[in-house]
Amino acid sequence: MRRRGAGTSAAPILALFGLIDQRVPVSRRLPPSRDDLLRVRDRTLAGLAPVQPLIFPVLVVVTGCAAATAGDQARIGSWGLVQALPGLYFISLALLTVSFFMELFGRGGRERQVVLAVHLVGLVVLLHGVAGFLEQEPRFPTAWLHAGYTEQILERHFAPGSVDARFTWPGFFGAAATVTGAAGLDSAVPLLRWAPIFMVLLYLPPLLVIGRQLTGSVTATWLGLWMFLLVNWVGQDYFAPQTLGFTLYLTAVAMLVAFFRQPSPGPGPLEQTPRWSWLTRGDLLAFDGRPDVETAPRTRVALIILLMVISAGLAMTHQLSPIVLVLACGGLVLVGRCRLTVLPVIAGVFTLAWISVGTTDYWLGHLDTIFGGVGNVQEVLSNSVGERVEGSTVHLVVVRLRLALTASVWAMMVAAALLLWFRRRPPLTLFTLCVVPFATLAQNYGDEGVMRIFLFSSPFACLLVGQAVTSLLHLPRVKLAALVAALTLLPLFLVTRYGNESFEQVRPHEIDAIHELYRLAPRGADLVSPTSQVPWRFTYATDYDYGRPENADAFLAGRRRAIRSLLGEGAENASGAYLIVTRSQQIYAYEALGQPPDWFEEVRPKLHSKNGYRLLFRNQDAWIYEYEVPR
């Protein structure tokens, strides 16, 4: 009885593998032969064949994430995150890179692109998610600030532009508030940790379209994308408006190069084949890349409307991105690679209209900031490069590595363009997209101008280099050289991207201190921090007056007069004033501002009652003082 019951219960399982016919009584069946079992094995292996190439990269990525989680945040030092990561993490990165290049230069077919995509997503997770796996709190104080602005819109449904310039470009914060509310969250802080992975993944689809259209090569496209991930040290992919702006910019460019680049036999609305461009004369520059994707007239009209919607959304999302879009559209029209000749004008009108109306609260008091540096390239370079080349010895090395990497990418971009030009495959569209961001040097964008130029230029530069390298694959050892270069870029990326992690990380005790500050300080009080590296305003973003000491440099230097007049001579807030000093601020003042490493040890003894200070709270990473103007 037991034996017959057991056979009956196993029948469905055996039938699933095709070993028995359920129409035949089990008692009359013979045990499966060895040949039957071999056939089952072969069928199983054949069914697993499509996913076999995915198993190794997935295992490598999972191993790398587990290794990053096992790292020690306390070991983050002057060289940044690289000091806190275990060796297994670096081994995982190297294995993933080798696997990618073996796949890239190996078999062909559509399934290859799926495997390459898995490798690329894995690299994004390992490189841009590593801090999320290692650190206890989401990184970067500015991201916490943006979470507070999102909460402001989520709860109060308006953006007070008079509080901060970023509120006058509220597109990102409105979108983030929508996502936060739809997810049932009370705050956007839970989104901060994984925002870099999500935002970088959003960059890849439009870049894939751009690469396929302009290089005409699957290999060149994937190689360019891999290189872009390894050189994008700028770090503008956190929870911030520029991430959405950059995504919209890439999406608009992808649409232009895919649908509106070649002359059209039957142009629709806003379409006109440019005939004045001297750069397009002759057969040499007749076409670069793949032909436009064929579309029906109604589809082209819908795409044009979508481009205008993107331009309008971009105008109210970020300060610089819509200007770069106008420059890119204008550049493509100028060189005869865009038949939407009116689009630069429309995008420019949207941008100027929003600046004129939507940002009134900002520009009324900052006209000199906006227009003061127009045309003064030397001043712009001084602000964006010169002011960053200061600080501790190690920090200076990191900054110089960033500058060297940036210059190297641009040099390779020029060399690749010349190589392709001489091989009678001039990459006119790609090269135009590479160089148009340099026109923003005419406008002062603070200390991030050159960083933003590299951000907007680097993806196209990498695709251009990928196209040049692919054209040389017939030469011996080119594939090996590309692999060695990629392996070399891995540690260089980690140093240049996370070299500031000693003060850009957010320590748990710092967040505890901020919560305590909000408990102690009444609404409307002045909250003061010596430097910018403090993760506050993630809530109550507009309920306090946040600021720096009246004379911040003198305060950091420990000068008694600056310490006694924290808010300025005679300035006093009826709601009180509170000073917070965190570990990250101390390290930032030393690493980036050039203060002595023990500067706070010199300042702290002077924060006593005679100078107007009373210590309210302290933990291992933060100090909170109540301040009253001394009599």
Sequence and secondary structure as in RCSB ss.txt:
>XXXX:A:sequence
MRRRGAGTSAAPILALFGLIDQRVPVSRRLPPSRDDLLRVRDRTLAGLAPVQPLIFPVLVVVTGCAAATAGDQAR
IGSWGLVQALPGLYFISLALLTVSFFMELFGRGGRERQVVLAVHLVGLVVLLHGVAGFLEQEPRFPTAWLHAGYT
EQILERHFAPGSVDARFTWPGFFGAAATVTGAAGLDSAVPLLRWAPIFMVLLYLPPLLVIGRQLTGSVTATWLGL
WMFLLVNWVGQDYFAPQTLGFTLYLTAVAMLVAFFRQPSPGPGPLEQTPRWSWLTRGDLLAFDGRPDVETAPRTR
VALIILLMVISAGLAMTHQLSPIVLVLACGGLVLVGRCRLTVLPVIAGVFTLAWISVGTTDYWLGHLDTIFGGVG
NVQEVLSNSVGERVEGSTVHLVVVRLRLALTASVWAMMVAAALLLWFRRRPPLTLFTLCVVPFATLAQNYGDEGV
MRIFLFSSPFACLLVGQAVTSLLHLPRVKLAALVAALTLLPLFLVTRYGNESFEQVRPHEIDAIHELYRLAPRGA
DLVSPTSQVPWRFTYATDYDYGRPENADAFLAGRRRAIRSLLGEGAENASGAYLIVTRSQQIYAYEALGQPPDWF
EEVRPKLHSKNGYRLLFRNQDAWIYEYEVPR
>XXXX:A:secstr
 HHHHHHHHHHHHHHHTT S TTS GGG     HHHHHHHHHHHHHHHGGGHHHHHHHHHHHHHHHHHHTS GGG
 BTTBGGGGS HHHHHHHHHHHHHHHHHHTS  SHHHHHHHHHHHHHHHHHHHSHHHHH SS S HHHHHHHHHH
HHHHHHS   TTT GGGGSTHHHHHHHHHHHHTT S SHHHHTTHHHHHHHHHHHHHHHHHHHHH  HHHHHHHH
HHHHHH  S   SSSHHHHHHHHHHHHHHHHHHHSSS  SS  TT       GGG SSTTS  SS      HHHH
HHHHHHHHHHHHHHHTT SSHHHHHHHHHHHHHHTT  S TTHHHHHHHHHHHIIIIITHHHHTT HHHHHTTTT
 HHHHHHHHTGGGS SSHHHHHHHHHHHHHHHHHHHHHHHHHHHHHHTT   HHHHHHHHGGGGGGGS  GGGHH
HHHHHHHHHHHHHHHHHHHHHTTTSTTHHHHHHHHHHHHHHHHHHHHHTTHHHHS  HHHHHHHHHHHHHS TT 
EEE SSS     SSSTTSSEEE  TTHHHHHTT HHHHHTTT TT   TT EEEEEEHHHHHHHHHTT   TTHH
HHHGGG SGGGTEEEEEEETTEEEEEE    
